[in-house]
Amino acid sequence: MPTAGAVESVAGLRDPKSGISIAIVPSGIIDQHESRGLLSLGTLFYEPLWFSGAAVLAADDVNLATIAKADAWVALYPFLSKVVVPAGVGDIVHNRPPTDVVLLAPKASLVVRSDLHPAIQYLLLEAAAKIHSGPGIFRKAGEFPAPESIDVPLSGHARQFYKSGPPFLQRSLPFWLAVLVQQLLVVLIPVAGVLYPVVQFSPSAYDWFIERRVFKLYDELQLIEDQLASDSAGKQMVDDVLARLDRLDKRASSLQIPASYRPMLYALR
């Protein structure tokens, strides 16, 4: 989408209705307020401030102006970097430019909306690595893209990419399948996080449930024994106690429990 420049690109990024989700923005354009809702995928290259234009490097009648006090400018404006155009780089035979030229340069960052899908972020980072990792006048091979956040916070996905490359799924599967699996994992991982303690606790809960059924019979037997042991126990209650013991025995005999718990019933009876 064509724009009038970086300022308009940033405005488009911040407008959810603009349809702009990605832009290459030089450092020093976005302030702290404008950075909300935006993320950086890293820096891509230097954008030198040419006083006469990059195409005059080899011209005989145009001299490239060097910037005085470049270090002071960088100290005052940290989003700037000092770069050097080496003597002869435009035309080494005719030594153009005739001397090293010091320039100031902001770094261009790949800026995205914070709601851009992670899979798209990784694709952009892979493309940036292929396009911008080579050597140039102002950079060594592998210097860019770089995990730098100058005006905008660095995306967590970008930080992971620079640390260990693209995710395993995108390295091993077709893109559409990797995205599908990743979306499923987003749903399944929280569910697994809930189910795991439930599964871990289930055997203990089952043991408690079965043992509780048997222990209720033990509790009833204890009540009968306590009643018989009391001083008030007389011959009148013997028939009642025997009937209660008979009912307790039948309940114990009919109780359906796993074989590993049956010794508890045997001891009860």
N, C-alpha and C positions, 0 to 999 in steps of 0.2 A: 504494500500500500504506500504510494508516494506521499511524502510529507514535506513541509517547508524547512525541516531541519530537526535538530535534537529536541528543542523545546516543544515543538508540536508533537513529536513522537512520545515524549513523556506525558503530555496532556492526554494523548490517546490511550496510553497504558493505564492511566488513572481513571479513565472513563469506561465503565463496564459496558456501555452501549456502543463503543467505537468499533468493536470488532478487532482491536489491536491487542495482542497478548504478548508479543515479543518485539524487542527493538534493540538496536545497537546504539548505545548512548555514551558520549565522551564524559570523562570524570569532570566534576565541577559544575554540572548542569542541575543535578537533583539535590535539593536541600533536605533536611531531616523531616520536615512536614510532608514533602512530596514523596518520600521513600516509603510511606505507609502503604501496605498492600502490594509492594514490589519486592522482588528478590533478584539477586545477581547470580548468574551462572559462572562468573569469573571474567577476567579481562582477556581481550583477544589480540590487541596490537596497540602500538603507539600512533597517535595522530599529531604529528609535529605541526607547530604553527609556522608555516612558511611565509616569509615576508615577500618572496618573489615567485613562489610556486615550485612544486617538485619537478616539473618538466623543464626547468632552465638550468638544471644541474650541469649540463654539458655545453650550455650556450657560451659563446665567446664574449658577447656584448652585454650579458647580464650577470651580475655578481650576487651570490646568495648572502644575505646579511646575517651576521652572527649576533646573538642576543647577549648584551652585556649584563653582568651581575646575575647570571643564570642561577647560581647557587642561592642568592638572596631571594629570587622569585620563588624557588622551590621551598625555601624555608618559610616564606610568608604564605604560600599557597600549596599545601602538601598534596593536593590532587594533581599537581604538575610534576613532571620528571624532566631531567636534563638528558638530552641525547646529542650525539655528535655525528655529523656527516663527515666521513673521512675524506681527506684530500685525495683527489683523483678518482673517486668512486663513480662520478658521472662519466668521465672520459679519462681513462688512466694514461693514454698516450699523450694527450694534450694537458693532462693534469688539471682537470676541472672537477670540482672547484680547486683552486690553487692551494688552499689551506684548509685545515679542519674548521668546520663551522659548528658552533654550539647553538642548539635550538631548544626550545621548551616544547613539551608534548604532554597532553593529557592521555590517559589510557582509555581505550574504548572497552566498555563492558557490555556483555550480553545480559540484558535485563528482561525479566518476564513478570507477568502478574503472579501473585502468590497462589492463586487457585489453578494455575496451569498444571495439568495432569503430570505426575512424576514420570510416566513413561515418555511423554513428549520432552520433558526436561532432559532425560537421559539421551534421547535421540539427538537433541540439539547439541549436547556436550560431545557426543561421538562425532558429529559433523564438524564441530569447532576444532576438535583434536586433529581431524584429517586435514582441514583447510589451513589452520593457523599455526601448526606445530613446526613448520619448516623454518629455515634460516632467512634472514633479511638484513637490510642495511642497519636496522636498529635492534635486531634481536638475534639470539643464538637459537639453534634448533632445539625444540622442546621447551623453550621459555614460555610460550603461550600454547593453549589457553592456561591461565594461572588462577589458582583459588584465592583471588583477592576480592575484598569488599571495600571499595573506596567510598562510594556514596550510599550504597544499598546493601543490606545484609546479605551474606552468602547463603544460598539455598542449602538446606541440610542434604538434599539429594546430590547437589553439586559437590559438597564436601566429601560425601561418600564416594562419588565417582573419582575424584582426584586421589583419594586414598587407596581404593581397590578396584577401580574400573567399573564398567557397567554391571548391574545385578546379574547373578548367576542365571536367572530365568531368561534374561534377554541375550545372554551369551550362548545359551543352550537350545532355545526354542525360537520358532518364528515369532516375529513381533506381535502379531494378533493373538497368538496363543499365549505368549508370555504375559501380555496385558490381561487376558482373561483369567489366567491362573493367579496373577497378582491380585486382581479384584476379588477372586474367591478367597484368597488367603486373608484379605482385609476383613472379610466377614467371618471366616472360620476360626481365625486365631483368637479373637475375643471369646467366641463360643467355646473353643477348646480350653481357654483359660478358666472359664466357669465350670466346665464339665470335669476338668482334671481333679480338682479337690473333691468333687462329688464322687467320682469313681474311686479316689483314694479312700474316702470316708465310708463308702458303701459296705465293704466287708465288716468293718467294725459296727456299723449300724445294724447290719443283718444279724451279727452275733448277739448284739444287745437285744434285738427284737425276739429272737428265738429263746435266749436265756430268760428273758422276762416272762415269757409264757410258762416256762417250767417253774421259775421262782415264785410265781403267784400261787402255784400248788403247794410249794414249800411253806409259804406264808400261812396258808389255810391250815396246814398240818401243825404248824407251830401254835396257832390259836387253839387248836384242839388239845394239844399237849399241855399248854398253859392252863386250860380249863380243867383238865383231869388232875393237874398237880395242885390246884387250889384247894384250900381247906373246905370250901363249900361243896366240893364235888361229892355227890352221893349216888346211891344205886338208881335213883330215879332218872338220872341223865345217861346211864350206861347205854340204854337202847338208842337214845338220840345220838350219842357219840358214835356208836357202831354204824348207825345209818349214815352219818356224815362221812365216816371213814370209807364206807362202801361206795358212796357217791364219788368221793375223791379218787378212789382206786379206779373206778370206771372212767372218769375223766382223764386220768393219767394213761390208761390203756388205749383210749381212743385218740389221744393227742398225736397229731401227725407232725413229726419233726425229722430232720435229717438223721441218718444213722450215727453220725459222730456225736450227737447230743443224747442218744438213747441211754447211755450209762447214767446220766443224771436222773432220768425217769426210773431206771431200775433201782437206784439207791433210794429214791423217794418211796417206791412201793415196798 
